[in-house]
Amino acid sequence: MATNNITVLGVGNYLYRDEGVGIRVVEQLQAQYDFPEHVLVVDGGVLGINLMGVISQADRLIVVDAMRNHGEPGTLYRLEGEEIPKRILAKNSLHQVDLLESLTLCSAIDRQPETVILGVEPQDIETLSVELTPLIQSRVDDLVQLVLDEVARFGGTYRPKSADPAAAAG
């Protein structure tokens, strides 16, 4: 029987404003949705290479991060397949380089998951603040929806959390 372990991995440094958007998306997913056992939602922070264990257990990986691509702040991005190594090499933070190294090492042990990277062009990743800029905060719901769409595309399920269990069962 084929497995279909899906991991949603939010990465970034939440101490530098918009650099923490991936973590904020994961926090919102965890607060608002329930996922089955085979869908893991993880705050990866800046752990990079230390996430190899988590990454290698996934059959499908959805990474959420701030992505500097010299576009308009707030622009949403989706990378997969061959786009990932080319685009990630131009990244401006160490955790993104470590993420690429983790994916490469997983490939070396034949455990590289099918990967999609979702991101948003940040407005400010230099100011020390745990608050996202208002523009990037306004894109968090859009990123959450993109993640949910990818989870469904990969064959996963989710349901909104509810204070009323009967309402959530529908």
C-alpha positions, 0 to 999 in steps of 0.5 A, spaced: 500 500 500 502 506 497 503 511 503 501 519 502 504 522 508 503 530 507 508 535 511 506 542 511 512 546 513 513 553 515 520 556 515 523 563 517 525 567 522 519 570 526 524 575 529 525 579 522 518 581 520 515 578 514 521 573 514 516 569 519 510 569 514 511 561 513 511 560 521 505 565 521 501 561 516 502 554 520 500 557 526 493 559 523 493 552 520 494 549 526 489 554 530 483 553 524 483 546 521 484 539 523 488 534 519 488 527 519 494 523 522 498 523 515 498 530 514 503 533 519 503 541 520 510 543 522 513 550 525 520 549 522 523 556 524 530 556 522 532 549 523 534 548 516 538 542 515 535 539 522 529 538 519 532 532 514 528 527 519 521 531 518 522 532 510 525 525 509 518 522 512 514 526 507 511 523 501 509 530 499 512 536 502 509 543 502 514 549 504 511 556 506 516 561 506 518 569 505 521 569 498 525 575 495 524 575 488 525 582 486 517 583 485 512 587 488 511 586 496 505 581 497 506 577 490 504 570 491 509 565 488 508 557 487 515 553 485 515 546 484 520 541 480 525 544 477 524 551 479 526 549 486 533 549 485 534 554 480 530 559 484 532 557 491 539 558 490 538 566 489 535 566 496 537 571 501 537 567 508 541 561 511 535 557 512 533 557 505 540 554 503 539 549 509 532 547 506 535 546 499 541 542 502 536 538 506 532 536 500 538 534 496 540 530 502 534 526 502 534 525 495 541 522 496 538 517 501 532 516 496 527 519 500 526 526 497 518 528 497 514 531 491 515 538 493 512 545 492 514 551 495 509 557 496 511 564 498 510 571 498 514 577 496 516 580 503 516 588 504 521 588 510 525 582 513 530 587 516 526 590 522 526 586 528 519 585 530 515 579 531 509 583 527 508 582 520 507 588 516 500 590 514 501 588 507 504 581 508 499 580 514 493 581 509 496 575 504 496 570 510 489 568 509 491 567 501 497 563 503 493 559 508 488 557 502 494 555 497 496 550 502 489 547 503 489 547 496 495 543 495 494 539 501 487 537 497 491 536 490 496 531 494 490 527 496 489 530 503 483 532 507 482 537 512 476 540 516 475 547 520 475 547 527 469 548 530 466 549 538 460 545 536 463 538 534 456 536 530 457 542 526 465 540 524 462 533 522 458 536 516 
